[in-house]
């Protein structure tokens, strides 16, 4: 019987503490996170100077100071068709399209911190790099490159990017 009384008393103390803590709500970390999260705004980026999305997605989305672009194929914005000339021509057009989206978001290639390159054929890696370094010549963004089974519309390369808006200072 004594054990039961202690258990019940311990439980009552625990419940009482929970009520007091719930009333106080003085957790500065939780309050700070909640107010910061409430302030985030998602802005959709769209420009006619880059190909329209070919599915239910946006060209890019900005949240806080970070822009996330959808993958860009080497498509001509006017015709919606892949450019002719092989993987280098498609890479160049994909990066030009990316530049227009970056511009619409209020930044440029120097703001890009991460890219992902999708290749229909990994043997095109060197050819893609030859064009890529014309757009990113110093302070290269982090990058991953993958060969995939297929790309939309029979594309040879698709490139997506993450960029940080505002002035950036590079250090080594």
C-alpha positions in Angstrom: 0.0 0.0 0.0 2.8 2.4 0.8 4.4 1.8 -2.7 1.1 2.7 -4.3 0.8 5.9 -2.4 4.3 7.0 -3.3 3.7 6.1 -6.9 0.5 8.1 -6.9 2.2 11.0 -5.2 5.1 11.0 -7.7 2.6 10.9 -10.5 0.7 13.9 -9.0 3.9 15.9 -8.6 4.9 15.1 -12.3 1.4 16.2 -13.5 1.7 19.4 -11.4 5.1 20.2 -12.9 3.8 19.7 -16.4 0.9 22.1 -15.8 3.3 24.7 -14.4 5.7 24.4 -17.3 2.9 24.5 -19.8 1.5 27.7 -18.2 4.9 29.4 -18.2 5.8 28.7 -21.8 9.2 30.4 -21.2 11.3 28.4 -23.6 13.3 31.0 -25.5 14.6 28.5 -28.0 11.1 27.3 -28.9 9.8 30.9 -29.1 12.6 32.0 -31.3 12.3 29.1 -33.7 8.5 29.6 -33.9 8.8 33.3 -34.7 11.5 32.7 -37.3 9.5 30.0 -39.0 6.4 32.2 -39.1 8.4 34.8 -41.0 9.5 32.6 -43.9 7.9 33.4 -47.2 7.9 31.3 -50.3 8.2 33.2 -53.6 7.7 31.6 -57.0 10.1 32.6 -59.7 8.9 32.7 -63.3 10.4 34.3 -66.4 9.4 34.1 -70.0 13.1 34.3 -70.8 13.5 30.7 -69.8 11.4 27.7 -71.0 8.1 27.3 -69.2 7.9 24.3 -66.9 6.9 21.1 -68.7 5.1 19.7 -65.7 3.5 20.7 -62.4 6.4 22.6 -61.0 7.9 26.1 -60.8 11.0 27.3 -62.6 12.4 28.2 -59.2 11.3 28.9 -55.6 12.9 31.4 -53.2 12.6 30.8 -49.5 14.2 33.3 -47.3 17.5 34.1 -49.1 17.8 30.7 -50.9 16.7 30.0 -54.4 16.0 26.5 -55.5 15.8 26.0 -59.3 14.1 23.2 -61.1 16.3 21.3 -63.5 16.9 23.1 -66.8 17.2 21.3 -70.1 18.8 22.7 -73.2 15.5 24.0 -74.5 15.0 27.1 -76.6 12.5 29.3 -74.6 10.8 30.5 -77.7 10.1 27.1 -79.4 10.1 24.9 -76.3 12.3 22.4 -78.3 15.7 21.1 -77.4 18.5 23.0 -79.2 20.4 21.2 -81.9 24.2 20.6 -81.7 24.6 17.9 -79.2 25.4 17.8 -75.5 27.6 21.0 -75.5 24.9 23.1 -77.2 22.3 21.7 -74.8 24.5 22.4 -71.8 25.1 26.0 -72.9 21.4 26.5 -73.4 20.5 24.9 -70.0 23.0 27.3 -68.3 21.7 30.3 -70.3 18.2 29.4 -69.1 19.5 29.0 -65.6 21.0 32.5 -65.8 17.6 34.0 -66.8 16.0 32.3 -63.8 18.8 33.5 -61.5 18.3 37.1 -62.9 14.5 36.9 -62.3 15.3 35.9 -58.7 17.6 38.9 -58.3 21.0 37.1 -58.4 23.5 35.6 -60.9 25.9 32.8 -61.4 28.2 34.0 -58.6 25.4 33.4 -56.1 25.1 29.7 -57.0 26.4 27.5 -54.2 25.3 24.0 -55.4 24.4 22.4 -58.8 23.3 19.0 -59.8 24.1 17.8 -63.3 22.1 14.9 -64.8 23.5 13.3 -67.8 22.0 10.8 -70.3 25.5 9.5 -70.9 28.3 9.8 -68.4 30.8 9.8 -71.3 29.6 13.4 -71.9 31.0 14.5 -68.5 34.1 16.2 -70.0 32.1 17.9 -72.8 29.7 19.3 -70.2 32.6 20.5 -68.0 34.1 22.4 -70.9 30.9 24.5 -71.3 30.1 24.6 -67.5 33.5 26.3 -66.7 32.6 29.1 -69.1 29.7 30.0 -66.8 31.4 29.2 -63.5 35.1 30.2 -63.8 36.1 30.8 -60.2 34.8 29.9 -56.8 33.0 26.9 -58.3 29.8 25.8 -56.6 29.6 22.4 -54.9 28.3 19.9 -57.5 27.1 16.4 -58.1 26.8 14.7 -61.5 24.8 11.6 -62.2 24.0 9.5 -65.2 20.3 8.8 -65.4 18.3 6.3 -67.5 16.5 9.1 -69.4 15.8 12.8 -69.3 12.5 14.5 -70.3 12.0 15.1 -74.0 15.1 13.1 -74.8 17.5 15.7 -73.4 21.2 14.9 -73.0 21.8 17.1 -69.9 19.7 18.7 -67.2 21.1 21.1 -64.6 19.5 22.4 -61.4 21.0 24.9 -58.9 20.7 26.3 -55.4 21.7 29.9 -55.0 21.9 32.3 -52.1 20.5 35.8 -52.7 22.4 38.9 -51.8 26.1 39.8 -51.7 28.5 36.9 -51.1 32.1 37.1 -50.0 34.3 34.2 -50.9 37.2 33.0 -48.7 39.4 30.0 -49.0 
